[in-house]
Amino acid sequence: MKKCITPRGYNRILEDMPDPRFLSRLEAHCRDCEKCAREMESWKELKDMLGSASGIAMPDGFKKKVMSRIDGERILPAQPAGGSRRFLAAAMVFMAALYSIFRPYLRPLLSGMVSRLFQSLSVLFYNFLSSIGIDPGVFIRLLGNTMANLPRIFPFFMAGTALTTVVFLLLILRGRAARQSG
């Protein structure tokens, strides 16, 4: 399989003084490859057209106008995090603080809600598995074991929530230092 020249390689033809070794390899390849020979011919035509276009006179003050526009550009300082991200972070911190205060009252309520949710989902899952011909007993035992051990695994869920909150806040704080182009 022969290796054809990439557009980047053809672009080197447009240089004023291309590497003679590269040109000889390119021409040798083009003798064997019809597709690359056509492509090389079109690039040479492009170079000729660009060479003839250099005779166009620039308007008076063109360079000065371009340079003044370039000098007028500047990099703006980073903007603080957007309001919605700040609000979301504040809401998460508020909810975490609220939960920590009312934890003794919320734990039984949340445990009951999670228990009812698991029961509903297990019925739906059982019906789904039965309808597609899979024995749902294995999954029901898994859910039963999860429900039986819920008080023991609940702290892991809370630790995961706290860790997610901390990571989210760090991402928001680091977002302030992002560079923005002007």
N, CA, C and O of each residue as an XYZ file, in Angstrom:
728
protein
N       0.842     -1.183      0.000
C       0.000      0.000      0.000
C       0.880      1.236      0.000
O       1.738      1.392      0.869
N       0.674      2.109     -0.963
C       1.497      3.313     -1.039
C       0.939      4.398     -0.129
O      -0.267      4.476      0.107
N       1.832      5.226      0.373
C       1.448      6.276      1.299
C       1.329      7.582      0.528
O       2.328      8.133      0.066
N       0.094      8.077      0.390
C      -0.133      9.313     -0.354
C       0.228     10.529      0.493
O       0.317     10.456      1.719
N       0.429     11.631     -0.189
C       0.824     12.871      0.460
C      -0.400     13.522      1.090
O      -1.489     13.508      0.516
N      -0.212     14.087      2.263
C      -1.300     14.746      2.980
C      -1.444     16.174      2.463
O      -0.520     16.690      1.835
N      -2.585     16.828      2.712
C      -2.738     18.235      2.317
C      -1.649     19.129      2.905
O      -1.259     20.120      2.289
N      -1.164     18.786      4.079
C      -0.088     19.565      4.688
C       1.180     19.488      3.828
O       1.910     20.469      3.688
N       1.422     18.321      3.264
C       2.587     18.159      2.386
C       2.444     18.978      1.122
O       3.403     19.610      0.681
N       1.243     18.975      0.526
C       1.022     19.793     -0.672
C       1.158     21.274     -0.350
O       1.613     22.057     -1.184
N       0.767     21.653      0.848
C       0.838     23.053      1.249
C       2.287     23.547      1.256
O       2.541     24.738      1.077
N       3.222     22.637      1.461
C       4.636     23.033      1.448
C       5.076     23.509      0.060
O       6.090     24.195     -0.065
N       4.321     23.150     -0.978
C       4.636     23.619     -2.330
C       4.488     25.132     -2.410
O       5.191     25.787     -3.180
N       3.569     25.694     -1.611
C       3.319     27.126     -1.653
C       4.457     27.941     -1.045
O       4.519     29.153     -1.255
N       5.351     27.309     -0.301
C       6.476     28.029      0.284
C       7.382     28.576     -0.815
O       7.467     28.015     -1.908
N       8.047     29.667     -0.509
C       8.944     30.267     -1.489
C      10.132     29.362     -1.798
O      10.525     29.228     -2.957
N      10.698     28.750     -0.783
C      11.865     27.889     -0.970
C      11.587     26.524     -0.339
O      12.090     26.246      0.750
N      10.795     25.662     -0.996
C      10.540     24.346     -0.406
C      11.797     23.481     -0.417
O      12.704     23.687     -1.224
N      11.830     22.526      0.479
C      12.966     21.609      0.612
C      13.109     20.781     -0.674
O      12.151     20.124     -1.081
N      14.299     20.799     -1.330
C      14.466     20.051     -2.582
C      14.277     18.544     -2.402
O      13.778     17.880     -3.310
N      14.668     17.992     -1.247
C      14.467     16.556     -1.013
C      12.985     16.216     -0.952
O      12.548     15.184     -1.463
N      12.219     17.100     -0.319
C      10.782     16.872     -0.245
C      10.159     16.925     -1.639
O       9.326     16.089     -1.990
N      10.577     17.924     -2.431
C      10.024     18.047     -3.781
C      10.354     16.822     -4.630
O       9.512     16.353     -5.396
N      11.574     16.301     -4.498
C      11.934     15.119     -5.292
C      11.125     13.897     -4.863
O      10.715     13.106     -5.713
N      10.888     13.726     -3.562
C      10.049     12.609     -3.092
C       8.610     12.770     -3.584
O       7.967     11.802     -3.988
N       8.120     14.008     -3.543
C       6.748     14.290     -3.983
C       6.588     13.989     -5.475
O       5.606     13.371     -5.886
N       7.545     14.422     -6.272
C       7.471     14.177     -7.714
C       7.620     12.685     -8.026
O       6.961     12.180     -8.934
N       8.470     11.982     -7.293
C       8.620     10.538     -7.499
C       7.313      9.813     -7.166
O       6.918      8.882     -7.867
N       6.655     10.241     -6.109
C       5.384      9.624     -5.741
C       4.308      9.933     -6.788
O       3.487      9.078     -7.121
N       4.327     11.156     -7.295
C       3.316     11.561     -8.273
C       3.475     10.821     -9.607
O       2.504     10.695    -10.353
N       4.668     10.336     -9.917
C       4.854      9.533    -11.142
C       4.106      8.201    -11.032
O       3.651      7.655    -12.037
N       3.980      7.681     -9.797
C       3.321      6.388     -9.581
C       1.839      6.526     -9.236
O       1.062      5.600     -9.471
N       1.443      7.662     -8.686
C       0.075      7.822     -8.176
C      -0.665      8.889     -8.993
O      -0.318     10.069     -8.942
N      -1.661      8.474     -9.725
C      -2.436      9.383    -10.587
C      -3.185     10.433     -9.764
O      -3.220     11.610    -10.124
N      -3.778      9.994     -8.663
C      -4.553     10.902     -7.817
C      -3.671     12.026     -7.261
O      -4.051     13.196     -7.294
N      -2.511     11.665     -6.760
C      -1.599     12.662     -6.187
C      -1.035     13.576     -7.270
O      -0.764     14.749     -7.013
N      -0.857     13.044     -8.489
C      -0.362     13.878     -9.589
C      -1.382     14.967     -9.916
O      -1.005     16.119    -10.134
N      -2.675     14.616     -9.953
C      -3.721     15.620    -10.209
C      -3.759     16.652     -9.084
O      -3.897     17.851     -9.327
N      -3.634     16.168     -7.857
C      -3.661     17.075     -6.703
C      -2.460     18.021     -6.735
O      -2.603     19.210     -6.450
N      -1.288     17.508     -7.078
C      -0.085     18.345     -7.147
C      -0.238     19.399     -8.235
O       0.174     20.545     -8.056
N      -0.819     19.019     -9.345
C      -1.024     19.977    -10.437
C      -1.948     21.109     -9.989
O      -1.710     22.273    -10.311
N      -3.003     20.766     -9.244
C      -3.912     21.822     -8.773
C      -3.225     22.743     -7.767
O      -3.500     23.943     -7.740
N      -2.332     22.192     -6.939
C      -1.596     23.032     -5.993
C      -0.614     23.941     -6.725
O      -0.421     25.089     -6.326
N       0.002     23.447     -7.780
C       0.921     24.297     -8.562
C       0.151     25.425     -9.242
O       0.633     26.555     -9.310
N      -1.048     25.119     -9.746
C      -1.876     26.164    -10.348
C      -2.253     27.216     -9.307
O      -2.249     28.413     -9.596
N      -2.576     26.764     -8.100
C      -2.902     27.686     -7.019
C      -1.713     28.586     -6.715
O      -1.888     29.786     -6.502
N      -0.507     28.029     -6.692
C       0.687     28.817     -6.413
C       0.891     29.867     -7.505
O       1.239     31.010     -7.208
N       0.674     29.482     -8.777
C       0.810     30.436     -9.880
C      -0.213     31.561     -9.760
O       0.115     32.728     -9.976
N      -1.449     31.213     -9.418
C      -2.491     32.240     -9.278
C      -2.168     33.187     -8.126
O      -2.373     34.395     -8.243
N      -1.662     32.647     -7.011
C      -1.302     33.506     -5.883
C      -0.126     34.406     -6.237
O      -0.061     35.556     -5.802
N       0.802     33.877     -7.028
C       1.949     34.680     -7.457
C       1.516     35.849     -8.330
O       2.078     36.938     -8.215
N       0.528     35.650     -9.201
C       0.064     36.733    -10.054
C      -0.781     37.733     -9.278
O      -0.893     38.889     -9.686
N      -1.373     37.313     -8.174
C      -2.210     38.211     -7.377
C      -1.382     39.164     -6.537
O      -1.914     40.155     -6.036
N      -0.094     38.894     -6.369
C       0.723     39.760     -5.524
C       0.966     41.122     -6.168
O       1.453     42.035     -5.501
N       0.639     41.276     -7.440
C       0.807     42.556     -8.104
C      -0.307     43.551     -7.795
O      -0.254     44.685     -8.271
N      -1.298     43.169     -7.024
C      -2.402     44.067     -6.678
C      -1.911     45.088     -5.665
O      -1.283     44.734     -4.667
N      -2.198     46.346     -5.925
C      -1.751     47.417     -5.034
C      -2.691     47.526     -3.835
O      -3.912     47.455     -3.973
N      -2.100     47.700     -2.671
C      -2.886     47.865     -1.458
C      -3.314     49.321     -1.338
O      -2.564     50.215     -1.730
N      -4.499     49.575     -0.806
C      -4.936     50.955     -0.613
C      -4.025     51.684      0.373
O      -3.373     51.068      1.216
N      -3.999     52.993      0.247
C      -3.185     53.791      1.164
C      -3.685     53.609      2.595
O      -4.889     53.649      2.847
N      -2.771     53.411      3.513
C      -3.103     53.282      4.933
C      -3.646     51.921      5.338
O      -4.077     51.748      6.478
N      -3.634     50.938      4.415
C      -4.181     49.613      4.731
C      -3.407     48.960      5.876
O      -3.994     48.461      6.836
N      -2.081     48.972      5.756
C      -1.254     48.342      6.783
C      -1.445     49.031      8.128
O      -1.499     48.372      9.167
N      -1.546     50.352      8.106
C      -1.710     51.106      9.339
C      -3.043     50.759     10.018
O      -3.112     50.630     11.240
N      -4.100     50.610      9.204
C      -5.413     50.262      9.762
C      -5.401     48.860     10.382
O      -5.942     48.642     11.466
N      -4.778     47.924      9.676
C      -4.717     46.559     10.190
C      -3.925     46.521     11.486
O      -4.351     45.891     12.454
N      -2.795     47.178     11.516
C      -1.962     47.162     12.716
C      -2.646     47.865     13.890
O      -2.485     47.447     15.036
N      -3.399     48.918     13.618
C      -4.098     49.597     14.711
C      -5.200     48.713     15.288
O      -5.454     48.742     16.492
N      -5.857     47.924     14.431
C      -6.884     47.003     14.934
C      -6.253     45.898     15.776
O      -6.816     45.493     16.793
N      -5.089     45.412     15.358
C      -4.401     44.376     16.127
C      -3.944     44.927     17.468
O      -4.076     44.262     18.495
N      -3.398     46.163     17.460
C      -2.950     46.783     18.702
C      -4.120     47.048     19.647
O      -3.944     47.038     20.865
N      -5.308     47.284     19.101
C      -6.477     47.582     19.926
C      -7.061     46.362     20.618
O      -7.846     46.508     21.555
N      -6.699     45.161     20.181
C      -7.230     43.960     20.816
C      -6.517     43.717     22.137
O      -5.333     44.018     22.291
N      -7.262     43.169     23.078
C      -6.666     42.869     24.379
C      -7.357     41.653     24.962
O      -8.473     41.305     24.574
N      -6.678     41.014     25.900
C      -7.240     39.865     26.600
C      -7.962     40.393     27.830
O      -7.376     41.087     28.662
N      -9.229     40.058     27.931
C     -10.025     40.507     29.066
C      -9.746     39.642     30.284
O      -9.424     38.462     30.144
N      -9.865     40.216     31.481
C      -9.674     39.394     32.684
C     -10.815     38.388     32.815
O     -11.896     38.572     32.255
N     -10.554     37.343     33.553
C     -11.559     36.291     33.750
C     -12.766     36.855     34.481
O     -12.631     37.674     35.390
N     -13.930     36.411     34.078
C     -15.168     36.827     34.708
C     -15.482     35.893     35.869
O     -15.178     34.702     35.801
N     -16.082     36.412     36.926
C     -16.468     35.512     38.018
C     -17.521     34.517     37.545
O     -18.174     34.712     36.520
N     -17.666     33.457     38.312
C     -18.620     32.408     37.949
C     -20.013     32.988     37.778
O     -20.391     33.946     38.452
N     -20.771     32.395     36.867
C     -22.110     32.879     36.572
C     -23.046     32.737     37.757
O     -22.789     31.959     38.675
N     -24.129     33.491     37.731
C     -25.088     33.515     38.824
C     -25.752     32.176     39.050
O     -25.978     31.794     40.198
N     -26.071     31.450     37.991
C     -26.754     30.169     38.165
C     -25.843     29.153     38.848
O     -26.308     28.361     39.667
N     -24.554     29.166     38.520
C     -23.629     28.246     39.172
C     -23.460     28.610     40.642
O     -23.384     27.726     41.494
N     -23.402     29.886     40.939
C     -23.287     30.308     42.334
C     -24.539     29.916     43.114
O     -24.456     29.432     44.243
N     -25.694     30.130     42.497
C     -26.948     29.785     43.161
C     -27.012     28.293     43.435
O     -27.408     27.876     44.523
N     -26.623     27.486     42.452
C     -26.650     26.034     42.620
C     -25.689     25.596     43.722
O     -26.023     24.723     44.523
N     -24.510     26.188     43.769
C     -23.542     25.850     44.816
C     -24.077     26.262     46.185
O     -23.961     25.511     47.154
N     -24.659     27.451     46.260
C     -25.220     27.912     47.535
C     -26.373     27.014     47.969
O     -26.506     26.714     49.155
N     -27.196     26.587     47.036
C     -28.316     25.699     47.361
C     -27.810     24.361     47.884
O     -28.373     23.811     48.831
N     -26.746     23.833     47.270
C     -26.200     22.558     47.731
C     -25.615     22.680     49.136
O     -25.805     21.795     49.971
N     -24.908     23.772     49.394
C     -24.341     23.978     50.731
C     -25.464     24.150     51.746
O     -25.395     23.608     52.849
N     -26.494     24.900     51.378
C     -27.629     25.114     52.270
C     -28.327     23.798     52.584
O     -28.665     23.534     53.738
N     -28.546     22.964     51.558
C     -29.211     21.681     51.775
C     -28.359     20.756     52.651
O     -28.896     20.035     53.493
N     -27.055     20.773     52.460
C     -26.178     19.945     53.287
C     -26.213     20.416     54.743
O     -26.245     19.598     55.663
N     -26.206     21.730     54.947
C     -26.278     22.263     56.308
C     -27.638     21.959     56.932
O     -27.717     21.581     58.101
N     -28.691     22.122     56.166
C     -30.033     21.832     56.652
C     -30.170     20.362     57.036
O     -30.749     20.035     58.072
N     -29.639     19.487     56.202
C     -29.697     18.057     56.507
C     -28.922     17.741     57.777
O     -29.384     16.965     58.614
N     -27.743     18.340     57.922
C     -26.954     18.031     59.113
C     -27.654     18.487     60.386
O     -27.498     17.862     61.434
N     -28.423     19.569     60.306
C     -29.153     20.058     61.483
C     -30.342     19.139     61.791
O     -30.557     18.754     62.940
N     -31.099     18.798     60.763
C     -32.333     18.033     60.955
C     -32.150     16.536     60.718
O     -33.132     15.826     60.504
N     -30.948     16.061     60.750
C     -30.680     14.644     60.459
C     -31.452     13.683     61.355
O     -32.005     12.708     60.847
N     -31.516     13.917     62.682
C     -32.267     12.963     63.515
C     -33.746     12.853     63.122
O     -34.350     11.789     63.258
N     -34.320     13.951     62.637
C     -35.733     13.924     62.259
C     -35.938     13.391     60.842
O     -36.944     12.744     60.548
N     -34.969     13.673     59.969
C     -35.125     13.289     58.572
C     -34.751     11.837     58.298
O     -35.254     11.238     57.348
N     -33.891     11.279     59.103
C     -33.406      9.928     58.810
C     -34.534      8.897     58.741
O     -34.581      8.127     57.781
N     -35.451      8.849     59.726
C     -36.544      7.877     59.598
C     -37.458      8.164     58.404
O     -37.931      7.249     57.731
N     -37.691      9.436     58.161
C     -38.539      9.818     57.032
C     -37.896      9.407     55.705
O     -38.549      8.811     54.849
N     -36.613      9.730     55.545
C     -35.906      9.360     54.321
C     -35.780      7.853     54.177
O     -35.877      7.318     53.073
N     -35.565      7.176     55.289
C     -35.460      5.726     55.238
C     -36.783      5.118     54.771
O     -36.788      4.189     53.964
N     -37.890      5.631     55.269
C     -39.202      5.149     54.845
C     -39.457      5.447     53.372
O     -40.001      4.609     52.653
N     -39.058      6.659     52.913
C     -39.247      7.016     51.503
C     -38.421      6.108     50.603
O     -38.903      5.633     49.574
N     -37.180      5.871     50.997
C     -36.311      5.010     50.201
C     -36.857      3.588     50.185
O     -36.823      2.910     49.159
N     -37.365      3.141     51.343
C     -37.924      1.795     51.423
C     -39.128      1.649     50.489
O     -39.220      0.667     49.753
N     -40.050      2.613     50.512
C     -41.216      2.559     49.618
C     -40.794      2.655     48.155
O     -41.381      1.999     47.295
N     -39.784      3.466     47.871
C     -39.301      3.588     46.494
C     -38.725      2.262     46.011
O     -39.000      1.826     44.893
N     -37.919      1.623     46.868
C     -37.355      0.322     46.490
C     -38.447     -0.726     46.289
O     -38.355     -1.560     45.389
N     -39.478     -0.681     47.130
C     -40.568     -1.637     46.975
C     -41.268     -1.453     45.634
O     -41.544     -2.428     44.935
N     -41.556     -0.200     45.276
C     -42.228      0.075     43.994
C     -41.357     -0.347     42.823
O     -41.827     -0.976     41.875
N     -40.090      0.007     42.903
C     -39.184     -0.355     41.816
C     -39.003     -1.864     41.708
O     -38.867     -2.397     40.607
N     -39.001     -2.557     42.852
C     -38.826     -4.002     42.788
C     -40.028     -4.673     42.135
O     -39.866     -5.655     41.411
N     -41.236     -4.156     42.382
C     -42.426     -4.716     41.730
C     -42.350     -4.480     40.224
O     -42.619     -5.386     39.435
N     -41.984     -3.264     39.830
C     -41.860     -2.971     38.401
C     -40.779     -3.836     37.755
O     -40.966     -4.372     36.663
N     -39.679     -3.958     38.430
C     -38.561     -4.737     37.908
C     -38.932     -6.217     37.811
O     -38.595     -6.883     36.833
N     -39.632     -6.728     38.833
C     -40.088     -8.124     38.830
C     -41.005     -8.379     37.636
O     -40.851     -9.376     36.931
N     -41.958     -7.476     37.412
C     -42.882     -7.641     36.286
C     -42.150     -7.558     34.948
O     -42.457     -8.305     34.019
N     -41.194     -6.657     34.855
C     -40.432     -6.513     33.613
C     -39.621     -7.779     33.329
O     -39.651     -8.310     32.218
N     -38.901     -8.255     34.343
C     -38.085     -9.456     34.149
C     -38.957    -10.675     33.826
O     -38.586    -11.504     32.996
N     -40.111    -10.777     34.483
C     -41.018    -11.889     34.194
C     -41.534    -11.820     32.769
O     -41.695    -12.846     32.107
N     -41.793    -10.602     32.297
C     -42.347    -10.454     30.946
C     -41.335    -10.821     29.858
O     -41.729    -11.232     28.767
N     -40.040    -10.680     30.140
C     -39.055    -11.035     29.120
C     -38.481    -12.436     29.349
O     -37.578    -12.862     28.629
N     -39.009    -13.161     30.360
C     -38.642    -14.551     30.547
C     -37.409    -14.798     31.385
O     -36.790    -15.854     31.253
N     -37.023    -13.860     32.250
C     -35.857    -14.036     33.134
C     -36.374    -14.260     34.550
O     -37.342    -13.624     34.967
N     -35.724    -15.172     35.300
C     -36.124    -15.441     36.682
C     -35.772    -14.237     37.557
O     -34.592    -13.949     37.755
N     -36.768    -13.533     38.081
C     -36.488    -12.330     38.871
C     -36.096    -12.621     40.320
O     -35.782    -11.690     41.061
N     -36.106    -13.859     40.733
C     -35.797    -14.184     42.122
C     -34.416    -13.713     42.555
O     -34.235    -13.270     43.690
N     -33.449    -13.807     41.659
C     -32.084    -13.401     41.995
C     -32.038    -11.903     42.302
O     -31.423    -11.484     43.283
N     -32.675    -11.119     41.479
C     -32.660     -9.669     41.686
C     -33.490     -9.262     42.896
O     -33.135     -8.316     43.600
N     -34.585     -9.961     43.144
C     -35.410     -9.641     44.302
C     -34.644     -9.934     45.590
O     -34.741     -9.169     46.549
N     -33.885    -11.028     45.628
C     -33.063    -11.310     46.810
C     -32.013    -10.215     47.005
O     -31.728     -9.821     48.136
N     -31.445     -9.729     45.917
C     -30.457     -8.650     46.003
C     -31.091     -7.392     46.589
O     -30.520     -6.752     47.472
N     -32.272     -7.045     46.091
C     -32.956     -5.867     46.633
C     -33.357     -6.085     48.085
O     -33.296     -5.157     48.892
N     -33.767     -7.306     48.424
C     -34.118     -7.609     49.818
C     -32.922     -7.453     50.738
O     -33.040     -6.896     51.829
N     -31.777     -7.942     50.301
C     -30.561     -7.778     51.108
C     -30.178     -6.305     51.238
O     -29.717     -5.863     52.290
N     -30.374     -5.558     50.167
C     -30.075     -4.123     50.224
C     -30.986     -3.434     51.227
O     -30.526     -2.614     52.022
N     -32.276     -3.760     51.196
C     -33.213     -3.142     52.134
C     -32.896     -3.542     53.571
O     -32.989     -2.717     54.480
N     -32.525     -4.795     53.779
C     -32.213     -5.255     55.129
C     -30.976     -4.554     55.682
O     -30.874     -4.336     56.889
N     -30.032     -4.199     54.799
C     -28.783     -3.568     55.230
C     -28.774     -2.059     55.020
O     -27.726     -1.423     55.123
N     -29.927     -1.489     54.729
C     -29.987     -0.057     54.439
C     -29.443      0.809     55.575
O     -28.707      1.756     55.297
N     -29.768      0.533     56.837
C     -29.187      1.372     57.897
C     -27.661      1.325     57.939
O     -27.024      2.298     58.342
N     -27.077      0.210     57.530
C     -25.614      0.108     57.549
C     -24.967      0.801     56.351
O     -23.849      1.303     56.463
N     -25.656      0.838     55.201
C     -25.045      1.455     54.021
C     -25.449      2.916     53.849
O     -24.901      3.607     52.990
N     -26.398      3.398     54.652
C     -26.837      4.791     54.543
C     -25.686      5.785     54.747
O     -25.622      6.771     54.014
N     -24.779      5.577     55.700
C     -23.647      6.516     55.837
C     -22.774      6.594     54.585
O     -22.208      7.650     54.299
N     -22.653      5.498     53.835
C     -21.872      5.544     52.600
C     -22.546      6.439     51.558
O     -21.879      7.168     50.824
N     -23.884      6.370     51.507
C     -24.609      7.259     50.598
C     -24.380      8.725     50.982
O     -24.171      9.573     50.115
N     -24.420      9.013     52.270
C     -24.229     10.386     52.733
C     -22.793     10.853     52.493
O     -22.568     12.008     52.131
N     -21.827      9.967     52.692
C     -20.429     10.324     52.431
C     -20.243     10.619     50.948
O     -19.519     11.548     50.590
N     -20.888      9.844     50.086
C     -20.815     10.103     48.645
C     -21.430     11.437     48.291
O     -20.902     12.152     47.439
N     -22.542     11.790     48.931
C     -23.180     13.086     48.693
C     -22.270     14.225     49.141
O     -22.113     15.215     48.427
N     -21.670     14.085     50.323
C     -20.768     15.125     50.814
C     -19.559     15.284     49.904
O     -19.143     16.406     49.618
N     -18.992     14.172     49.448
C     -17.836     14.226     48.561
C     -18.202     14.885     47.231
O     -17.424     15.673     46.694
N     -19.365     14.569     46.706
C     -19.828     15.190     45.462
C     -19.982     16.688     45.642
O     -19.615     17.457     44.754
N     -20.520     17.117     46.779
C     -20.691     18.547     47.054
C     -19.341     19.251     47.105
O     -19.182     20.331     46.534
N     -18.375     18.654     47.777
C     -17.042     19.266     47.882
C     -16.398     19.384     46.501
O     -15.833     20.426     46.166
N     -16.480     18.331     45.708
C     -15.887     18.362     44.364
C     -16.568     19.412     43.510
O     -15.901     20.132     42.767
N     -17.886     19.510     43.604
C     -18.633     20.502     42.840
C     -18.208     21.912     43.221
O     -18.010     22.757     42.348
N     -18.067     22.173     44.514
C     -17.629     23.502     44.966
C     -16.215     23.812     44.486
O     -15.933     24.942     44.087
N     -15.327     22.828     44.518
C     -13.963     23.053     44.018
C     -13.967     23.379     42.527
O     -13.211     24.240     42.074
N     -14.806     22.701     41.774
C     -14.891     22.993     40.344
C     -15.390     24.403     40.094
O     -14.906     25.081     39.188
N     -16.348     24.849     40.884
C     -16.867     26.210     40.719
C     -15.791     27.228     41.075
O     -15.607     28.210     40.356
N     -15.085     27.005     42.166
C     -14.051     27.959     42.581
C     -12.912     28.018     41.574
O     -12.368     29.094     41.327
N     -12.544     26.891     40.993
C     -11.477     26.885     39.990
C     -11.955     27.488     38.674
O     -11.139     27.950     37.877
N     -13.238     27.491     38.439
C     -13.790     28.062     37.215
C     -13.565     29.557     37.134
O     -13.566     30.117     36.038
N     -13.372     30.217     38.264
C     -13.141     31.661     38.264
C     -11.804     32.033     37.636
O     -11.650     33.140     37.121
N     -10.846     31.131     37.673
C      -9.511     31.430     37.176
C      -9.366     31.129     35.684
O      -8.276     31.272     35.132
N     -10.439     30.717     35.031
C     -10.352     30.376     33.612
C     -10.102     31.626     32.781
O     -10.669     32.684     33.057
N      -9.255     31.507     31.764
C      -8.965     32.637     30.884
C     -10.042     32.734     29.821
O     -10.532     31.727     29.310
N     -10.397     33.961     29.502
C     -11.379     34.199     28.452
C     -10.756     35.153     27.448
O     -10.143     36.152     27.822
N     -10.918     34.839     26.174
C     -10.357     35.722     25.162
C     -11.290     36.892     24.936
O     -12.494     36.782     25.165
N     -10.761     37.979     24.501
C     -11.566     39.173     24.278
C     -11.703     39.367     22.855
O     -12.348     40.322     22.422
